[in-house]
């Protein structure tokens, strides 16, 4: 099976919405996935990342990211999600996707790539550590959901 990795395009959005929902279920928080295809189309200039597709053009996974600035290190890339569909796991697709992000960060002269991993996801933790990532228990997520419809 051949896998191609390429930048996310608008025609990927419908497949991505399905995977976003699948990922939210995997993370045990399906109620948090409130994004829609319409919202993605309206906000497309903010969507940055890569998709993995097999030789039949079926989506196998994705990785999303955005640029950020950390006061201690400067320009960085934040990897928001890395997800590979269950039936494609164990085939090296996650490695292809994260290496694409790392290469992208290097090309863009970023000083760091940062991401999160769920504390219960030991396979992901082991994978990230094998890449040389340092995982700490110092910081916790702080999310403030802003309702812009009012």
VENSUL-V906364 format. One record per residue. N is the residue number from 1. RES is the residue in one letter. NEAR is the number of other ideal C-beta (glycine too) atoms within 8 Angstrom. Layout:
((N;RES;NEAR) (N;RES;NEAR))
This chain:
((1;X;5) (2;X;5) (3;X;13) (4;X;7) (5;X;9) (6;X;7) (7;X;6) (8;X;11) (9;X;6) (10;X;6) (11;X;5) (12;X;11) (13;X;12) (14;X;8) (15;X;9) (16;X;13) (17;X;12) (18;X;8) (19;X;13) (20;X;11) (21;X;10) (22;X;10) (23;X;11) (24;X;12) (25;X;8) (26;X;7) (27;X;7) (28;X;5) (29;X;7) (30;X;8) (31;X;5) (32;X;6) (33;X;10) (34;X;4) (35;X;7) (36;X;7) (37;X;8) (38;X;6) (39;X;8) (40;X;13) (41;X;9) (42;X;6) (43;X;8) (44;X;9) (45;X;4) (46;X;6) (47;X;10) (48;X;7) (49;X;13) (50;X;13) (51;X;14) (52;X;16) (53;X;10) (54;X;11) (55;X;7) (56;X;4) (57;X;5) (58;X;6) (59;X;12) (60;X;11) (61;X;15) (62;X;16) (63;X;14) (64;X;11) (65;X;12) (66;X;9) (67;X;10) (68;X;8) (69;X;7) (70;X;10) (71;X;4) (72;X;3) (73;X;7) (74;X;6) (75;X;8) (76;X;15) (77;X;15) (78;X;11) (79;X;13) (80;X;8) (81;X;10) (82;X;12) (83;X;11) (84;X;12) (85;X;11) (86;X;5) (87;X;4) (88;X;11) (89;X;9) (90;X;3) (91;X;7) (92;X;7) (93;X;13) (94;X;11) (95;X;8) (96;X;11) (97;X;16) (98;X;12) (99;X;8) (100;X;11) (101;X;16) (102;X;9) (103;X;8) (104;X;11) (105;X;12) (106;X;8) (107;X;6) (108;X;9) (109;X;6) (110;X;11) (111;X;8) (112;X;9) (113;X;11) (114;X;9) (115;X;9) (116;X;4) (117;X;9) (118;X;7) (119;X;5) (120;X;4) (121;X;8) (122;X;6) (123;X;6) (124;X;9) (125;X;10) (126;X;8) (127;X;10) (128;X;11) (129;X;9) (130;X;6) (131;X;7) (132;X;5) (133;X;6) (134;X;4) (135;X;8) (136;X;5) (137;X;4) (138;X;3) (139;X;4) (140;X;3) (141;X;5) (142;X;4) (143;X;4) (144;X;4) (145;X;4) (146;X;4) (147;X;5) (148;X;4) (149;X;3) (150;X;3))
